[in-house]
Amino acid sequence: MAVPEKDLRLIRKEFENNNEVNPERIRLGNHFVDDFIFEGHEAADIPINALRVIFNIVSIISNEQFRPEDRPKQLSLFDEEFETENNIFASIKIRNNKISPSGSTKQVVDAYEFLTKFKMSWYKSTNSKGKEIKTFGGLISIPSYDQRGYTTFLISSYWLKKLMVIPEYNYVLYNLVYNIRNNKHIIFAIWLAKLPENGAVLKLSTLNKKFGLKYKTSKDFCFKFLKPARISLNTFNTLSFNYKYRGDSIFIIPYLTKTISNNNLSRNTREQLESSEAYLDHSEKIAQRLSYIRKRYGLHANEMLQFSHQYRNVPQTRVLIEKAFKEFIRTARLKEIKSTEFQGNLFLNEIQEHIIQIYRRTKMGELLPNGYPIII
């Protein structure tokens, strides 16, 4: 008997989070958010425990997320690994208490059942060589009991790419799915992160449709949905919003909260903010650092373009550059050479070489040895 094509699943990679320390925030790619959560500009009513599964998937693969313009080699490696044949999957394992901290088996089962059935279909994508790749399933497939306290499932190459390859993304706090009980408030927070700084004006009918609500007046929408959502985000998120209405038009303007940034950060994050690497996240310090490097090592404007872009916009690469710079200084001293003897591209080549060496000693480097960031 012929085996149906949808049952021929090939597993190319296994992901498992062995780190018990939860991340402070995760990166949600806009392509995934638009296609999975807000398809057709309407939010899916995804249950809270299913959202926890999604947040934990992103947390587990976070070290392998990348912007293709920053790491073109990594994009081609992804294509070679996941987009050469139909029905390629990755295997992911999540501890059950991450999905139901109360230990409810029913909550865990319901979450995985929802994500298995939701958007179950054939999906097509085209790889870098122009070949059409087909995948069958929802976000996850065939969840199964793996060992005590864990569930293992498959995630298709189609959705994995949208989660992992993130040309545009927004940060969302990981603990939102544990601190906020209303799933629509979390989905609203994800949408809010995509708004421009000056906010947006939408019709009541548009917002009702977008979030699956049925309020008859703008006043009801504001005071029965937006007001409690704002209270939730003021308490548990780094981004909240102001709102007002005029007729059937509703104005939503995001703003950064102070409560989270000052009082509710974990001890780990507070320590990071006090460290030099985290200190570099401040735009003023980044500008000062780039100016120092440019002047000291004689970098021209055209030589600074790629280096500056990577340093400003990719925190992971910024940390890697700083580690490479320290190694460059240490090596020059051992050789009794002034570091300033390396000017312009000579300096960048030295930093690039140290980046490659440091990157390849990481777990990510072992998996994808040529996935290092390019600064030249």
Stockholm file with secondary structure:
# STOCKHOLM 1.0

chainA/1-376         MAVPEKDLRLIRKEFENNNEVNPERIRLGNHFVDDFIFEGHEAADIPINALRVIFNIVSIISNEQFRPEDRPKQLSLFDEEFETENNIFASIKIRNNKISPSGSTKQVVDAYEFLTKFKMSWYKSTNSKGKEIKTFGGLISIPSYDQRGYTTFLISSYWLKKLMVIPEYNYVLYNLVYNIRNNKHIIFAIWLAKLPENGAVLKLSTLNKKFGLKYKTSKDFCFKFLKPARISLNTFNTLSFNYKYRGDSIFIIPYLTKTISNNNLSRNTREQLESSEAYLDHSEKIAQRLSYIRKRYGLHANEMLQFSHQYRNVPQTRVLIEKAFKEFIRTARLKEIKSTEFQGNLFLNEIQEHIIQIYRRTKMGELLPNGYPIII
#=GR chainA/1-376 SS CCCCGGGCCEEEEEEECCCCSCCSEEEEEHHHIIIIISGGGCCCCCCHHHHHHHHHHHHHHGGGCBCTTTCHHHHHHHHHHHSSSSSEEEEEEEEHHHHCTTCCHHHHHHHHHHHHHTTCEEEEEECTTSCEEEEEESSEEEEEECSTTEEEEEEEHHHHHHHHBCSSEEEEETTHHHHCCCHHHHHHHHHHTTSCTTCEEEEHHHHHHHTTCCCSSHHHIIIIIIHHHHHHHHHHCSEEEEEEEETTEEEEEEEECSHIIIIISCHHHHHHHHSHHHHTTSHHHHHHHHHHHHHHTTCCHHHHHHHHHHHHHCHHHHHHHHHHHHHHHHHHHHTTCCGGGSCTHHHHHHHHHHHHHHHHTSHHHHHCTTCCCCCC
#=GC SS_cons         CCCCGGGCCEEEEEEECCCCSCCSEEEEEHHHIIIIISGGGCCCCCCHHHHHHHHHHHHHHGGGCBCTTTCHHHHHHHHHHHSSSSSEEEEEEEEHHHHCTTCCHHHHHHHHHHHHHTTCEEEEEECTTSCEEEEEESSEEEEEECSTTEEEEEEEHHHHHHHHBCSSEEEEETTHHHHCCCHHHHHHHHHHTTSCTTCEEEEHHHHHHHTTCCCSSHHHIIIIIIHHHHHHHHHHCSEEEEEEEETTEEEEEEEECSHIIIIISCHHHHHHHHSHHHHTTSHHHHHHHHHHHHHHTTCCHHHHHHHHHHHHHCHHHHHHHHHHHHHHHHHHHHTTCCGGGSCTHHHHHHHHHHHHHHHHTSHHHHHCTTCCCCCC
//
